[in-house]
Amino acid sequence: MQITANTIRSYLDEQAKHITHYVVAQSYYRPYHKLPKDIEQMKLNLGKDLRHASNCFSKELYGNGARRKPQLYQPLFIPTLEGTKNTSNPLLTLHYNIYLGNLPKILTTEDIKELWRYCWVEKAHQKDDIYITEPLANTQSHLLHYGTKETQIGNLSCWDFENTRIPFNALNAD
């Protein structure tokens, strides 16, 4: 099967009903006038930082259950990386667009932002520049497509598949 921008977007569209929050998390990595090999190293390092932050986030949400029973007690976590292709703007940083779901219903958006900030800034040592929102019915499709806009310029690796978690058991329990 050939992966295309439409393949990625179709898959994300299938998960849309489970997505309850959308996060933009900026990093300290700047691709401005960097060589491709340097940007690849930045992507690798940032992917490790994201994995650390997402593991911390899962543990904060669900305790040790997130590690013992990940198909029940981990959040839906679909990250896309943006900024690897625009190396001409000195102000831009690499950043993640993250789609979240399977979160405890008792948490408010502000609670989730506080937990994510703790994991992203304090634990993964990344930039304290975070935006989080609940997608409204009329913005859900726009947010899904926004996070994958780099696929339109040929960057099919913007979806960070290695850090994606979809707890199918929990999502199918409803």
C-alpha positions in Angstrom: 0.0 0.0 0.0 1.3 3.4 -1.0 1.1 6.0 1.8 -0.2 9.3 0.6 -1.5 12.5 2.2 -5.0 11.3 1.7 -4.2 7.9 3.4 -3.0 9.8 6.5 -5.9 12.2 6.6 -8.4 9.4 6.1 -7.0 7.4 9.0 -7.1 10.5 11.2 -10.7 11.2 10.1 -11.5 7.7 11.3 -10.1 8.5 14.8 -11.9 12.0 14.9 -14.8 10.7 17.0 -12.3 9.8 19.8 -10.3 13.0 19.8 -11.3 15.3 22.6 -8.4 17.8 22.7 -5.9 19.3 20.4 -2.5 20.5 21.6 0.3 22.5 19.9 3.6 22.1 21.8 6.5 24.2 20.6 10.1 23.1 21.0 13.5 24.8 21.3 14.6 23.3 18.0 15.0 25.8 15.2 15.5 24.5 11.6 16.6 27.9 10.3 19.3 27.4 7.7 20.1 23.9 9.0 21.4 21.1 6.9 19.0 18.1 6.3 21.2 15.9 8.4 21.0 18.4 11.3 17.2 18.6 11.0 17.0 14.8 11.0 18.9 14.8 14.3 16.6 17.4 15.7 13.6 15.3 14.7 15.1 12.3 16.4 15.9 14.2 19.6 12.5 15.8 19.7 10.8 12.4 19.1 12.6 11.1 22.2 11.5 14.2 24.2 7.9 13.6 23.0 8.1 10.0 24.0 9.3 10.9 27.5 6.6 13.6 27.9 3.9 11.3 26.7 5.0 8.5 29.0 5.0 11.0 31.9 1.5 12.3 30.8 0.1 8.8 30.7 1.5 8.0 34.1 0.1 11.3 35.5 -3.3 10.4 34.1 -3.6 6.7 34.9 -0.7 5.8 37.3 1.0 2.5 36.7 -2.0 1.2 34.9 -0.8 3.1 31.8 2.2 0.8 31.7 0.6 -2.4 32.8 -2.6 -2.2 30.7 -1.9 0.3 27.9 -4.9 -0.7 25.8 -7.1 0.5 28.6 -5.2 3.1 30.5 -3.3 5.3 28.0 -4.6 8.3 26.2 -5.3 8.4 22.5 -2.1 10.2 21.4 -1.6 11.1 17.7 1.3 13.6 17.1 2.3 15.3 13.9 5.5 17.2 13.6 5.6 20.5 11.8 8.4 22.8 10.7 11.0 20.5 9.2 10.5 21.8 5.7 10.5 25.6 6.4 14.1 26.5 7.0 14.0 30.0 5.8 12.2 31.7 8.8 14.4 32.3 11.8 11.5 32.6 14.2 9.9 29.1 13.5 10.5 26.2 15.7 9.8 22.5 15.3 6.5 21.8 17.0 4.0 19.1 17.5 0.3 19.1 16.8 -1.1 16.4 19.1 -4.6 14.9 19.1 -5.7 13.5 22.4 -8.5 11.3 23.5 -9.4 8.6 26.1 -8.8 11.1 29.0 -10.5 11.0 32.3 -13.8 12.9 31.9 -13.3 14.6 35.3 -10.4 16.7 33.9 -11.0 20.1 32.5 -9.1 21.5 29.5 -7.1 23.6 32.0 -6.2 20.5 34.1 -5.0 18.7 30.9 -3.0 21.8 29.9 -1.4 21.9 33.4 -0.5 18.2 33.2 0.9 18.4 29.7 2.9 21.6 30.6 4.4 19.7 33.5 5.4 16.8 31.3 6.6 18.8 28.3 8.4 21.6 30.1 9.5 20.2 33.4 10.2 16.6 32.4 11.1 16.8 28.7 12.8 20.2 29.1 11.0 21.8 26.1 9.6 25.3 25.5 6.8 26.6 27.7 4.7 27.6 24.6 1.7 25.3 24.6 -1.8 25.8 23.2 -4.7 23.4 23.9 -8.3 23.4 22.9 -11.3 21.2 22.7 -12.3 20.8 19.1 -15.8 22.0 18.4 -18.0 20.1 16.0 -17.4 22.7 13.3 -13.6 22.8 13.8 -12.8 19.1 14.1 -12.1 18.5 10.5 -10.1 21.7 10.2 -7.9 20.8 13.1 -7.2 17.3 11.7 -6.2 18.8 8.4 -4.2 21.6 9.9 -2.0 19.1 11.7 -1.2 17.3 8.5 -0.8 20.3 6.2 2.8 19.5 5.5 1.7 16.4 3.7 0.5 18.6 1.0 4.1 19.8 0.3 5.3 16.2 0.2 6.3 15.7 3.9 4.6 12.4 4.5 6.8 11.8 7.6 5.1 14.7 9.5 2.9 12.0 11.3 5.1 10.8 14.1 3.9 7.2 13.8 6.4 5.9 16.4 4.9 8.0 19.1 1.3 7.4 18.2 -0.9 5.5 20.7 -4.4 4.4 20.0 -5.8 2.4 22.9 -8.4 0.4 20.9 -9.7 -1.6 23.8 -10.6 1.6 25.7 -12.0 3.4 22.7 -14.2 0.4 21.7 -15.6 -0.1 25.2 -18.2 2.7 24.7 
